[in-house]
């Protein structure tokens, strides 16, 4: 099996040959990786990760057009993305973290919101996507279209979370306009990835917090679920076989039935600090697969290498013969994670004995 074939078989609950590895390193740990290994390869290449990402539709950027939405100015070194969201640099202690500023947080005028220069991905250039997919497949790897900030997060990044939540209750016309604009662009991006031939499309929105959900199930079902369904239906209309990942940090256990209803295939990350993977797998393992499950707030930074290995083996044993667990840390690995714990995770996966 190629890495691609192995990953797809595992995610679909079919026999596979090896346990793949996957993780994301913060910039500081990228430097540690090069120092420890002496390799000039990317860490994805070095650790033989089974997928690569395809670039999004390229659109013309014009950050200056958004400056008027920040009348009080922005910190020096700030960057404004294609949605008009400003990212301000933090202190040295913040490392790579930035502070977001929300361009529509100061307005209550729907007409002003309607005049906002939302990005137009339909007018962008996607010619690179089929070429990238072909090149990835030629390496025997799976091609991924990543849109992990899909509807809810993109919308509140533009409007501000408190404002958008208030709109959902008190100004539904405002909320509907923003959600619909963002959803329409998500559909364009998702369709483009699907037409390019990706194997996986990675959707997501953080709808959980550390110990509870971010909104009620009623609000989720009214505002987010129908729009997520639209995006997934757009993907399925092009290729029903694409594997759809969905990311949400935090406690999302109550939302799992709705995500299954929407049509997701794999749920990430099953944050171990607030979700019980064994319980969730027993209940939903026959319906969806899982990605993640190794805690990045607990296990990866604070356990010993031996404990990391034991945790990895325990989690793989839960999934057992059915597979459907793409074992990985639940989030980006930050500077406090010891290099020895990263290699312990990799060794546990490499040495795990599959039994079919």
C-alpha angles and dihedrals in degrees: 000000000000118000087257094051092046093051095047092047091050094048091050093050095250127132112285134180108227143015107250123216129222136169142145122234126207115232093264092054091046087061089047090051093055091046095049098043102030087220126142091201121103111262089245089060095041094053092039096236111191100232143048130198126247116219119252124246108294114235131179111266122217108172093170091070090067098051093091088064089064102059092165092054133239133264116267111269094031119147126209117209129212091274092055093251112145121221113201120199117244131215123290088268090060090064107188095349119114135193116241124223119201115224097204097042094104101051132084093174113107092198090057089050090051089055092053112121100242112185116265108217091174088070093048132100118260098163091112094059101076089045092052092047091051092050092049092049090050087060089055092249134127119254117227131196107204121208099147093153096058118149118334098039096043090050096050092042086062099040104026121254098256092046094049093046089051090049091053088061106027107023108029092165090061093045093047093051094052095042092048094049091050093045092051091054091047089055091052092050094045093049091050092053090047093050089050089060104249117170095215135029114199113210128171152145127190103247097157135072129204096282107003143027121279096232139008120277089243092057091045092051092047100046114018110025098061091049093047088052089054092054093047092046088053090054094046092050088063100038123356091194097064111117111234118210121193124200128201126153120214134027108340102148094120090054097054095092090052092049089051089049089052090055108255118157103194129030122209140229109355091202103225094208090068108013129063108223095194092054093044094046092050090052102038107015092104091056108040141011128237139227125195122010099155108107117241092189093053122007102037099047101031111026124088118252089255090053091049090054092047091050092049093050092047092053093047089050090056090059089042120161094351093066110192092137117108094192114215143132111285097239144359112315109244130209095272093064110104115233089230090062092054092052090044090058091048092049092049091055095043093050099041112122114225118215119197 
